[in-house]
Amino acid sequence: MEDGYATAEAAVALPALMAVLGLAVGALVTVNGQLRCVDAARTAARAAARGDSDAAARAAAAPVAPPGARLDLERHGDEVVVTVRVTLHAGRWLPGVPLHARAVAEVER
């Protein structure tokens, strides 16, 4: 008689385990996307600060940034401010997560 209980428990536990696993993978994808935004912002800020053109700084950051990221580059006196923004979709059934990173670098002389 106890054989039926194990089957019923497994039928309830497996979907719950899959949901937790899916959320964990979504969290890892989101953290990876945030780190890529930070790296892209730093790369572009460094390139612009050393005197590269805005287009060259964007090109340097493009391979590092997550797909679909938008890079805004501003120059304020002796500083370069780079902001990277993206809405990351970790899965078809998860909502998009807005991510952004900002890097500031002093222009080299």
N, C-alpha and C positions, 0 to 999 in steps of 0.2 A: 504494500500500500504506500510506502514511502517513496517508491520509484517515481510516482507522479508528481510529488512535491519538488524533486530535483529538476524535473523538466519545466515545471511552472516557474521555479525560481530563476532558472537559466533564461527563460523567455522574457522575464522582466529585467534581469541584470544585463543581458547583452545590449539591448537598445540604450540603456542608461550608460553603459561603458562606452559605447560608440559615440554618444553625445559628448561625454567628457573628453574623449580622445579628439573629437572634431574641434571642440573649443580650445584644447591645448595646442593643436596644430595651428589654429587661427591665431592664437596668442603669439606663437613663435614666428609666424609670417609677419605679424604686425610689428613685433620687436625688430625683426630683420629689416623691414621697410623703414622704420625710424632710424636705425643705424645707417642705412644707405643714404637717407636724407641728410643726416649730420655729416657724413663723409663727403657727399656731393657739395654741400655748402662750404665746407672747409677747403676742398680742392679748388672750387671756383674763387673763393676769397683769396687764397694764396696766389693763384695765377694772376688775378687782377691786381693784387698788391705789388707784385714784382714787375708790373708794367705791361702785361699782356693785354690785348684788346678785350672788350667785352665778349665778342664772338669767340675768341680763343679760350677765354675762361669758361664760357658755356660749353664749348666743345670738350674741354678737359673734364668737366663735371658730368657730362652726358652718360658715359659708360658706367659711372658709379651710381647715379641716381636711379630710383625705381622707375619702371615704365610709366609714362604719362605724367611725370613730375613737371612742375612749372618752376623755373628759376628766375627770380627777380634780383637784379644787380643794381645797386645804387652807390654813387660816389658822393661822400659828404666831406669836403675838405681833404684832410689827410687820411680818411678812413674809407674802406670799401665794406659795404654791408650786402651780404648775399642771403636771400631767403629762398628755401626750397619748400614747395607745397605739393601734396598729392593726396588724393582720396584713394585709399588702398582697400581693395575688396579681397578679403582672405578666402572667400568661398562664395559660391552662388547663393547659398542660403543665409550668409551672414551679411549684415549691413556694412556699407562702406565706412571706413574709419579715416577721418581727416588727420593727416600727419603734417608736421612742418618742423623745419630746423632753420636756425639763423646763425651765421658766422660773421664776425667782424675782424678785419685785418687792417693794420696800419700800412699805408703806402710806403714802399721802400724808396729811398732816394738814390 
